[in-house]
Amino acid sequence: MGSQGLMAMSEIIVSNLKQQLEVAGVDTLPLSDNETHMFLDAVESKASFFDSLCEQKQDNPPLLLLLGLLTKSHIEALSKLEPQVEAISAMDDVFAQTLGDKNSHQPEADSVVELSLVTKLWLMVQGYLNMDFSLANDHAKKTSDILAKVLHAESDQIRSELLASYYHGKDKRKADTPSGKWPEKLRKWLGTI
């Protein structure tokens, strides 16, 4: 089989998962280069699981299944990073002391990028599904507190960046859902003439 055949098969395999992510707005979600690379790998690695999940649970809308998959992924990413926080932070301190703060820009650990990416995707889907903001905010706060320790950054700034994904999903939903009020108002107005 040629490379075009493999690419076509790959598109078929990832299409259902990627399609659901695109419905929620991933194609216009701002991601870092590291997050983009990890996203492409993650979509490819989780596609067959998502397809089988959709087959097993045909009564559930695919977006709710995606929410479940991302919830599971978020829990896994948190549990992977939390035990590493002190070690990653200490390693960053060594780089800063050895190379100086300005030259210590070492690549982020994969677990840091994974948690950031999964959280952004998860919050984007929550926003698209018009879920409760306070729940999204609580999860963004918990995640940003962990990321802030590792990245030596302000937790509130990270939380704001994560919540931008929630609003991105909400905005995508608004763009996808035509307002039902105008036709109703127009019918009422025309009916009174």
C-alpha positions as CSV (number, residue, x, y, z in Angstrom):
1,M,0.0,0.0,0.0
2,G,1.4,3.4,-1.0
3,S,1.8,6.4,1.3
4,Q,-1.4,8.0,-0.1
5,G,-3.3,4.8,0.8
6,L,-1.9,5.0,4.3
7,M,-2.8,8.7,4.6
8,A,-6.3,8.0,3.4
9,M,-6.7,5.2,6.0
10,S,-5.3,7.4,8.7
11,E,-7.8,10.1,7.8
12,I,-10.6,7.6,8.1
13,I,-9.4,6.3,11.4
14,V,-9.0,9.8,13.0
15,S,-11.9,11.4,11.3
16,N,-14.6,10.7,13.9
17,L,-12.6,12.0,16.8
18,K,-11.1,14.9,14.9
19,Q,-14.5,15.7,13.5
20,Q,-16.1,16.0,16.9
21,L,-13.2,18.2,18.1
22,E,-13.6,20.4,15.1
23,V,-17.4,20.7,15.8
24,A,-16.4,22.2,19.2
25,G,-13.8,24.6,17.6
26,V,-10.4,22.9,17.8
27,D,-9.5,24.1,14.3
28,T,-9.4,27.7,15.5
29,L,-8.3,27.1,19.1
30,P,-5.0,28.8,19.9
31,L,-2.4,26.2,20.8
32,S,1.3,26.4,21.3
33,D,3.6,24.5,18.9
34,N,4.2,21.8,21.5
35,E,0.5,21.5,22.1
36,T,-0.2,21.3,18.4
37,H,2.3,18.4,17.9
38,M,0.9,16.6,21.0
39,F,-2.6,17.2,19.7
40,L,-1.8,15.5,16.4
41,D,-0.3,12.5,18.1
42,A,-3.1,12.2,20.6
43,V,-5.8,12.3,18.0
44,E,-4.1,9.5,16.1
45,S,-3.5,7.4,19.2
46,K,-7.0,7.9,20.7
47,A,-9.0,7.6,17.4
48,S,-9.7,3.9,17.5
49,F,-10.7,4.0,21.1
50,F,-13.1,6.8,20.4
51,D,-14.5,5.0,17.4
52,S,-15.2,1.8,19.5
53,L,-16.7,3.9,22.2
54,C,-19.1,5.5,19.7
55,E,-20.0,2.1,18.4
56,Q,-20.6,0.7,21.9
57,K,-22.7,3.7,23.1
58,Q,-24.6,4.6,20.0
59,D,-27.5,6.1,22.1
60,N,-25.1,8.8,23.3
61,P,-24.3,11.9,21.3
62,P,-20.6,11.8,20.1
63,L,-19.9,15.2,21.8
64,L,-20.9,13.8,25.2
65,L,-18.7,10.8,24.6
66,L,-15.9,13.2,23.7
67,L,-16.5,15.1,26.9
68,G,-16.2,11.8,28.8
69,L,-13.0,10.9,27.0
70,L,-11.5,14.3,27.7
71,T,-12.6,14.1,31.4
72,K,-10.8,10.8,31.7
73,S,-7.8,12.2,29.9
74,H,-7.7,15.2,32.2
75,I,-7.8,13.1,35.3
76,E,-5.0,11.0,33.9
77,A,-2.9,14.0,32.9
78,L,-3.4,15.5,36.4
79,S,-2.4,12.3,38.1
80,K,0.7,12.0,35.9
81,L,1.9,15.5,36.6
82,E,1.1,16.0,40.2
83,P,3.8,13.6,41.5
84,Q,6.4,15.3,39.2
85,V,5.7,18.9,40.2
86,E,8.5,19.2,42.7
87,A,11.1,17.4,40.5
88,I,10.3,19.5,37.4
89,S,10.4,22.7,39.5
90,A,13.7,21.7,41.0
91,M,15.1,20.9,37.6
92,D,14.0,24.3,36.3
93,D,15.7,25.9,39.2
94,V,19.0,24.1,38.4
95,F,18.8,25.3,34.8
96,A,18.1,28.8,36.0
97,Q,21.1,28.7,38.5
98,T,23.4,27.1,36.0
99,L,22.5,29.0,32.8
100,G,21.0,32.1,34.3
101,D,17.3,33.0,34.1
102,K,17.5,34.5,30.6
103,N,19.2,31.4,29.1
104,S,17.3,28.7,31.0
105,H,14.5,28.3,28.5
106,Q,14.5,24.5,28.4
107,P,11.7,22.6,26.7
108,E,8.6,22.0,28.8
109,A,8.1,18.4,30.1
110,D,5.6,16.4,28.0
111,S,3.4,16.0,31.1
112,V,3.1,19.8,31.4
113,V,2.2,20.2,27.7
114,E,-0.2,17.3,28.0
115,L,-2.1,18.7,31.0
116,S,-2.3,22.2,29.3
117,L,-3.6,20.7,26.0
118,V,-6.1,18.3,27.6
119,T,-7.4,21.0,29.8
120,K,-7.9,23.4,26.9
121,L,-9.7,20.8,24.8
122,W,-11.8,19.7,27.8
123,L,-12.8,23.3,28.6
124,M,-13.5,24.0,25.0
125,V,-16.0,21.1,24.8
126,Q,-17.6,22.2,28.1
127,G,-18.1,25.7,26.6
128,Y,-19.5,24.3,23.4
129,L,-21.9,22.1,25.4
130,N,-22.9,25.3,27.4
131,M,-22.0,23.6,30.7
132,D,-21.8,25.5,34.0
133,F,-19.0,28.1,34.1
134,S,-18.4,27.7,37.8
135,L,-17.4,24.0,37.3
136,A,-15.1,24.9,34.4
137,N,-13.6,27.7,36.5
138,D,-13.0,25.4,39.4
139,H,-11.2,22.9,37.2
140,A,-9.2,25.6,35.4
141,K,-8.2,27.0,38.9
142,K,-6.9,23.6,40.1
143,T,-5.0,22.9,36.9
144,S,-3.6,26.4,36.7
145,D,-2.3,26.1,40.3
146,I,-0.4,23.0,39.4
147,L,0.9,24.4,36.1
148,A,2.0,27.6,37.9
149,K,4.3,25.7,40.2
150,V,6.0,24.0,37.3
151,L,6.2,27.0,35.0
152,H,7.0,29.5,37.7
153,A,4.1,31.6,36.4
154,E,1.1,33.4,37.9
155,S,-1.8,31.0,38.5
156,D,-4.4,33.6,37.5
157,Q,-2.8,34.2,34.2
158,I,-2.7,30.5,33.4
159,R,-6.3,30.1,34.5
160,S,-7.3,33.0,32.2
161,E,-5.6,31.3,29.3
162,L,-7.3,28.0,30.0
163,L,-10.7,29.7,30.4
164,A,-10.2,31.3,27.0
165,S,-10.8,27.8,25.6
166,Y,-14.1,27.6,27.5
167,Y,-15.2,30.8,25.9
168,H,-13.9,29.7,22.5
169,G,-16.2,26.7,22.7
170,K,-19.1,28.9,23.8
171,D,-18.5,31.3,20.9
172,K,-18.3,28.4,18.4
173,R,-21.6,27.1,19.7
174,K,-23.2,30.6,19.2
175,A,-21.9,30.7,15.7
176,D,-23.2,27.2,15.0
177,T,-26.7,27.9,16.5
178,P,-28.8,30.4,14.7
179,S,-30.9,32.5,16.9
180,G,-34.4,31.2,17.1
181,K,-35.9,34.4,18.4
182,W,-35.7,36.5,15.2
183,P,-37.9,34.2,13.1
184,E,-40.4,34.0,16.0
185,K,-40.5,37.7,16.4
186,L,-40.8,38.2,12.7
187,R,-43.7,35.8,12.5
188,K,-45.4,37.6,15.4
189,W,-44.8,41.0,13.8
190,L,-46.1,39.7,10.4
191,G,-49.1,38.1,12.1
192,T,-50.1,41.5,13.5
193,I,-50.2,43.2,10.2
